């Protein structure tokens, strides 16, 4: 992926001269003569029209600039003149217009950016496209708002030093436009990219937070304001209220979660409301009976030998975050962080834990105050994979049951016997390592394929935990230790 860390930029101030005037005289026709006569105009007179007055702008690499004004006021002309001048300076090259970003309507979103799936998920998350279902869609299947974000991701992933966008956020509603403006400037500043946009929308100025704001009126009317940048949250967050909710609020947003409507028995549910509607929800559920990551972080639990007593203790001290769902329109502004951070103290237990795959790509749980533990599975992974790889299974495609069934059906009897033995060993290795219990069913090709899918460790979920300040673990057999 070409998503770069913020680079140390030696400021190379560029003075950009702009100005566009033209002289025009009307063509002589019966209609133009009729109009001139009716309004007392001289049809033969040459007139001078000012589109952009002559002026000088100062632009630094890494600036975020916005030209805002009414349709027909000359924003696009000014934008093109600025882009033309910047394209001659090494400090601003290469320069990319968002409208010129190449995209195949049939390309899969997760394939369109980044050098790997991890890199793709990260940059897509930066522009608010952090939803599993979106990763698997084609460009033509996205909504207009999602297409706008995706083209932003492509532009930022292009390696450009300067990104130019005309009609910025024009197809979006008010909320989506403010969110996209916020995520775009945040990513531009993180990467050190110069970002210049033109738009008719004044409602995005606060969230784009430009360092240069150009208000373009008609003709000679232009105001240029250079602003000192100060990082601030998206304006929408100040309009959001978080309060207690129920399963109904979860179900209203469940279609935006990759697991769907199924839900473990909830203990507490909270929702974030904007303009009276739930736009994010967090569900706190009962903890899993046992988890080896929990035993690593809280070793005093192992001192409870009686399993029933341990389960009672776990239920009393622990709550699990089972779902966090943010409406796609509101992603990228920190709402996930806020709903976790504000509700952790209201979970009802001194310890809150979570298992999350997305935490590998988007550390919003950690930004909300949780701590993280990853348990390595590399050894088991290699023991499971090598025999299957040797038998011709493409492990990058092994999560597809359809692919595995086709491979199994093509095997001769001798190779199929080898595969069954390899899968039995894999199931035993995975189960003994307590990654999960796998009972091998190796009759039909479909059963073999499903067992293989269950054996191969998925992209691992991260274990996260939060401990209420001042909590002390119970004394067990005289033991009293703080969780590490």
C-alpha positions in Angstrom: 0.0 0.0 0.0 1.2 3.5 -0.8 -0.5 4.9 2.3 2.5 6.7 3.9 3.4 7.7 7.4 3.5 11.5 7.9 6.7 12.6 6.2 8.9 15.4 7.4 8.3 18.1 4.8 10.7 20.9 4.2 8.3 23.7 3.6 8.5 24.9 0.0 6.2 27.9 -0.1 4.8 28.4 -3.6 3.3 31.7 -4.7 0.6 30.9 -7.2 -0.5 33.7 -9.5 -4.0 33.3 -10.8 -6.3 35.5 -12.9 -8.6 35.0 -15.8 -10.4 37.8 -17.8 -11.7 37.6 -21.3 -13.2 40.1 -23.8 -16.3 39.1 -25.7 -18.6 40.6 -28.3 -22.0 39.2 -29.1 -22.7 37.4 -32.4 -25.2 39.3 -34.6 -28.4 37.4 -35.0 -32.1 38.4 -35.1 -32.5 37.2 -31.6 -29.4 38.9 -30.1 -30.5 42.2 -31.8 -34.0 41.8 -30.4 -32.6 41.3 -26.9 -30.2 44.3 -27.3 -33.0 46.5 -28.5 -35.3 45.5 -25.7 -32.8 46.2 -22.9 -30.9 49.1 -24.5 -27.7 47.2 -25.0 -25.1 47.8 -27.6 -24.8 44.6 -29.5 -21.6 45.7 -31.2 -19.8 46.7 -28.0 -17.0 44.5 -26.7 -17.3 43.7 -23.0 -14.6 42.5 -20.5 -15.6 39.7 -18.2 -13.6 38.8 -15.0 -13.8 35.2 -14.0 -10.9 35.2 -11.6 -9.2 38.5 -10.6 -5.5 38.7 -10.7 -4.1 37.7 -7.4 -1.4 35.7 -5.6 -1.9 32.7 -3.3 0.7 31.2 -1.0 0.5 27.4 -0.8 2.7 25.1 1.3 3.1 21.3 0.8 0.6 19.6 3.1 -1.9 22.5 3.0 -5.6 21.7 3.0 -7.3 24.3 0.8 -11.0 24.8 0.0 -12.5 27.0 -2.7 -16.2 27.6 -1.8 -18.7 29.6 -3.8 -21.9 29.5 -5.8 -22.3 27.6 -9.1 -20.9 29.7 -12.0 -18.7 31.9 -9.8 -15.5 30.6 -11.3 -14.4 28.0 -8.7 -13.5 25.4 -11.3 -11.5 27.9 -13.3 -9.5 28.9 -10.3 -9.0 25.3 -9.2 -7.6 24.4 -12.6 -5.2 27.3 -12.6 -3.9 26.4 -9.2 -3.5 22.8 -10.2 -1.6 23.7 -13.4 0.8 25.8 -11.4 1.3 23.2 -8.7 2.0 20.5 -11.3 5.2 22.4 -12.3 6.7 22.1 -8.8 8.5 19.0 -7.6 7.2 19.6 -4.1 3.6 19.0 -5.3 4.2 16.3 -7.9 2.7 13.8 -8.7 -0.7 15.5 -8.7 -4.0 13.5 -9.0 -7.5 14.7 -9.8 -10.1 12.5 -8.1 -12.2 12.6 -11.3 -9.2 11.1 -13.1 -8.7 8.1 -10.8 -9.0 5.0 -12.9 -11.6 2.5 -11.6 -13.1 -0.6 -13.1 -16.8 -0.7 -12.3 -16.4 -4.5 -11.7 -13.4 -4.3 -9.4 -13.7 -5.6 -5.9 -13.3 -3.0 -3.2 -10.8 -5.0 -1.2 -8.7 -5.5 -4.3 -8.7 -1.8 -5.4 -6.3 -0.4 -2.8 -3.3 -1.6 -0.8 -0.7 -4.3 -1.4 -2.3 -6.8 1.0 -5.7 -7.4 2.6 -4.4 -5.8 5.8 -3.3 -2.6 4.0 -6.5 -2.5 2.0 -8.7 -2.7 5.2 -6.6 0.0 6.9 -6.9 2.6 4.1 -10.6 1.8 3.5 -11.2 2.2 7.2 -9.5 5.7 7.1 -12.2 6.9 4.7 -15.1 5.3 6.6 -15.5 2.1 4.5 -14.8 -0.2 7.4 -17.5 -2.8 6.9 -16.9 -6.4 5.9 -19.7 -6.5 3.4 -18.4 -3.4 1.6 -14.9 -5.0 1.3 -16.5 -7.8 -0.8 -18.6 -5.6 -3.1 -17.8 -4.3 -6.6 -17.5 -0.6 -7.3 -20.7 -0.5 -9.3 -22.6 -2.0 -6.3 -21.7 0.9 -4.0 -24.0 3.8 -3.1 -23.1 7.3 -4.3 -21.7 8.1 -0.9 -19.6 4.9 -0.8 -18.3 5.5 -4.3 -17.2 9.0 -3.3 -15.3 7.6 -0.3 -13.8 4.8 -2.4 -12.4 7.2 -5.0 -10.9 9.2 -2.1 -9.2 6.0 -0.9 -7.9 5.3 -4.4 -6.6 8.9 -4.7 -4.8 8.6 -1.4 -3.4 5.2 -2.3 -2.1 6.5 -5.7 1.2 7.9 -4.3 0.2 11.4 -5.2 1.6 14.4 -3.3 -1.3 16.5 -4.2 -5.0 15.6 -4.6 -7.4 17.9 -6.4 -11.2 17.5 -6.2 -13.9 19.5 -8.0 -17.5 19.5 -6.8 -16.3 18.0 -3.6 -19.1 16.2 -1.7 -21.7 17.5 -4.2 -23.6 14.2 -4.5 -23.8 13.7 -0.7 -26.4 14.7 1.9 -25.5 17.0 4.8 -24.3 14.4 7.2 -22.4 12.3 4.7 -20.7 15.4 3.3 -19.5 16.5 6.7 -18.2 13.1 7.6 -16.4 12.7 4.2 -14.9 16.2 4.6 -13.7 15.3 8.1 -12.1 12.0 7.2 -10.5 13.4 4.0 -8.7 16.2 5.8 -7.7 13.9 8.6 -6.1 11.4 6.2 -4.5 14.2 4.1 -2.8 15.7 7.2 -1.7 12.3 8.5 0.0 11.5 5.2 1.3 15.0 4.5 -0.6 15.3 1.2 -1.6 18.6 -0.2 -5.4 18.5 -0.6 -7.3 21.2 -2.7 -11.0 21.0 -3.3 -13.8 23.2 -4.7 -17.4 23.0 -3.8 -20.7 24.9 -3.5 -21.2 23.5 0.0 -20.5 25.8 3.0 -21.7 23.2 5.5 -18.4 21.3 5.2 -16.0 24.2 6.0 -15.8 23.4 9.8 -15.1 19.7 9.2 -12.7 20.1 6.3 -11.0 22.6 8.6 -8.9 24.1 5.7 -5.7 25.9 6.3 -6.6 28.1 3.3 -10.2 29.1 2.7 -11.0 30.9 -0.5 -14.6 32.3 -0.7 -15.2 32.9 -4.4 -18.0 35.3 -5.4 -18.8 36.4 -8.9 -16.3 38.4 -10.8 -13.9 40.4 -8.6 -15.4 39.1 -5.3 -12.7 36.9 -3.7 -11.7 36.5 0.0 -8.7 34.5 1.0 -8.2 33.4 4.6 -5.2 31.6 5.8 -6.0 29.8 9.0 -3.9 28.3 11.8 -4.7 24.6 11.9 -5.9 23.2 15.2 -7.1 19.5 15.3 -10.7 19.2 16.4 -13.4 16.5 16.4 -16.0 16.2 13.7 -18.9 18.7 14.3 -21.4 15.9 14.2 -20.1 14.4 17.4 -21.3 17.4 19.4 -24.9 16.7 18.1 -24.9 13.1 19.3 -26.3 11.8 22.6 -25.5 8.4 24.0 -28.1 6.7 26.3 -29.5 3.4 27.3 -31.3 1.4 24.6 -32.5 -2.1 23.9 -32.5 -4.9 21.4 -34.8 -2.9 19.1 -32.1 -0.3 18.5 -29.6 -3.1 17.8 -31.9 -4.7 15.3 -32.4 -1.4 13.5 -28.6 -1.4 12.8 -27.8 -5.1 12.7 -27.8 -5.2 8.9 -24.6 -3.2 9.0 -22.8 -5.9 11.1 -21.2 -8.8 9.3 -22.7 -11.3 11.8 -26.2 -10.0 11.2 -29.2 -10.1 13.5 -28.2 -13.0 15.7 -27.2 -11.7 19.2 -26.0 -13.3 22.4 -28.3 -12.6 25.4 -27.6 -9.0 26.2 -26.8 -7.6 29.6 -26.9 -3.9 28.6 -27.4 -2.0 25.4 -26.5 1.6 24.7 -27.1 3.6 21.5 -25.9 6.9 20.0 -28.6 9.1 18.7 -28.4 11.8 16.0 -31.5 13.8 15.1 -33.6 11.3 17.1 -32.4 8.2 15.3 -30.0 5.5 16.6 -26.8 5.7 14.5 -24.5 3.5 16.6 -25.1 0.8 19.2 -23.0 -1.2 21.6 -24.2 -4.5 23.2 -22.7 -5.8 26.5 -23.3 -9.6 26.9 -22.4 -12.3 29.4 -18.7 -13.4 29.2 -17.6 -16.7 27.6 -17.3 -19.5 30.2 -13.6 -19.8 29.5 -11.0 -18.2 27.4 -7.3 -18.7 27.5 -6.4 -15.1 26.8 -8.5 -14.1 29.9 -6.5 -16.7 32.0 -3.3 -15.1 30.7 -4.3 -11.6 31.6 -6.0 -12.5 34.9 -4.0 -15.5 36.2 -5.7 -15.4 39.6 -8.7 -17.0 37.9 -6.8 -20.3 37.6 -6.7 -20.5 41.4 -10.4 -21.3 41.4 -10.3 -25.1 40.9 -14.1 -25.6 41.1 -15.4 -24.9 37.6 -18.9 -23.8 38.8 -17.3 -21.4 41.3 -15.1 -20.0 38.6 -18.0 -19.5 36.2 -19.9 -17.7 38.9 -16.9 -15.5 39.6 -16.4 -14.7 35.9 -20.1 -13.8 35.5 -19.9 -11.5 38.5 -16.7 -9.7 37.5 -16.7 -9.8 33.7 -18.9 -8.4 30.9 -18.2 -8.9 27.2 -18.7 -6.4 24.4 -20.4 -8.6 21.8 -21.4 -6.0 19.2 -20.4 -2.5 18.2 -22.2 -1.2 15.1 -21.9 2.2 13.6 -24.1 3.3 10.7 -22.0 3.5 7.5 -22.7 7.2 7.1 -21.1 8.0 10.5 -18.0 5.9 10.2 -14.5 7.5 10.4 -15.4 10.4 12.8 -14.6 8.6 16.1 -18.1 7.6 17.0 -17.0 4.0 17.7 -14.3 5.2 20.1 -16.8 7.5 21.8 -19.6 4.9 22.4 -17.1 2.4 23.8 -15.3 4.9 26.0 -18.4 6.5 27.5 -20.2 3.2 28.2 -17.4 1.1 29.6 -18.0 2.5 33.1 -21.7 1.7 32.7 -21.2 -1.9 31.8 -22.1 -3.1 35.3 -19.0 -5.1 36.1 -15.4 -4.1 37.0 -13.9 -5.8 34.0 -15.0 -5.6 30.4 -13.5 -7.7 27.6 -13.9 -8.0 23.9 -12.8 -10.3 21.0 -12.6 -8.4 17.7 -11.1 -9.2 14.3 -11.4 -5.5 13.2 -9.2 -4.5 16.1 -6.3 -5.8 14.0 -6.9 -3.1 11.5 -8.6 -0.3 13.4 -7.5 0.2 17.0 -10.7 2.0 18.2 -11.0 -0.2 21.3 -7.6 0.8 22.4 -8.3 4.5 21.7 -11.3 4.1 23.9 -9.1 3.0 26.8 -9.0 -0.8 26.5 -5.8 -2.8 26.5 -4.8 -5.5 24.0 -3.4 -9.0 24.1 -2.6 -11.1 21.0 -2.1 -14.8 21.5 0.2 -16.3 18.9 -1.1 -19.2 16.9 1.8 -19.3 14.4 3.1 -22.7 15.5 -0.3 -24.4 15.3 -0.9 -22.6 12.0 2.2 -24.1 10.4 1.5 -27.6 11.7 -2.0 -27.4 10.3 -1.2 -25.9 6.9 1.9 -27.6 5.7 0.3 -31.1 5.0 -2.7 -29.5 3.3 -0.4 -27.2 1.2 1.6 -30.3 0.2 -1.6 -31.9 -1.1 -2.2 -29.0 -3.5 -4.6 -26.8 -1.5 -4.3 -23.1 -2.1 -4.5 -21.8 1.4 -5.4 -18.3 0.3 -8.6 -19.8 -1.1 -9.2 -22.3 1.7 -11.9 -20.3 3.4 -14.1 -21.0 0.4 -16.1 -24.2 0.8 -16.9 -24.2 -2.9 -13.2 -24.1 -3.8 -12.4 -26.9 -1.4 -15.2 -29.2 -2.6 -13.9 -28.8 -6.2 -10.3 -29.7 -5.2 -11.5 -32.7 -3.2 -13.6 -34.0 -6.0 -10.7 -34.0 -8.4 -8.5 -36.1 -6.1 -7.9 -39.8 -6.9 -8.5 -42.4 -4.2 -4.9 -42.5 -2.9 -4.6 -38.7 -2.6 -8.0 -38.6 -0.9 -6.8 -41.0 1.7 -3.8 -38.8 2.4 -6.0 -35.8 2.7 -8.3 -37.5 5.2 -5.3 -38.4 7.4 -3.9 -34.9 7.1 -7.3 -33.3 8.1 -7.6 -35.7 11.1 -4.2 -34.6 12.3 -5.1 -31.0 11.8 -8.3 -31.3 13.7 -6.5 -33.0 16.6 -3.8 -30.2 16.6 -6.3 -27.4 16.6 -8.5 -29.0 19.3 -5.5 -29.9 21.6 -4.3 -26.3 21.4 -7.7 -25.2 22.5 -8.1 -22.8 19.6 -11.5 -24.5 19.1 -13.0 -28.0 19.2 -13.1 -29.6 15.8 -14.8 -32.9 15.2 -13.7 -34.3 11.9 -16.4 -35.4 9.5 -14.7 -36.9 6.4 -17.4 -38.7 4.5 -18.5 -36.6 1.5 -16.4 -33.9 -0.2 -18.7 -31.3 1.4 -17.9 -32.7 4.9 -14.2 -32.8 4.2 -14.2 -29.2 2.9 -16.2 -27.9 6.0 -13.8 -29.7 8.4 -10.8 -28.1 6.6 -12.4 -24.7 6.9 -12.9 -25.2 10.6 -9.3 -26.4 11.1 -7.6 -23.4 9.5 -7.3 -20.6 12.0 -9.0 -17.5 10.7 -7.4 -14.1 10.9 -7.2 -14.1 14.7 -9.4 -11.9 16.9 -7.6 -9.7 19.3 -8.4 -10.0 23.0 -9.1 -6.6 24.6 -9.9 -5.8 28.2 -10.7 -2.8 30.5 -10.4 -2.8 34.3 -12.2 -0.2 36.4 -9.9 2.0 38.3 -9.3 0.8 41.9 -10.5 -2.7 41.2 -8.7 -5.4 43.3 -9.0 -9.1 42.5 -10.7 -11.2 45.1 -8.6 -13.1 47.6 -8.4 -16.7 46.5 -6.6 -19.1 48.9 -4.9 -16.0 50.4 -3.9 -14.8 46.9 -4.5 -11.2 46.0 -2.9 -9.9 42.8 -3.7 -7.2 40.4 -4.3 -8.2 36.8 -1.4 -7.3 34.7 
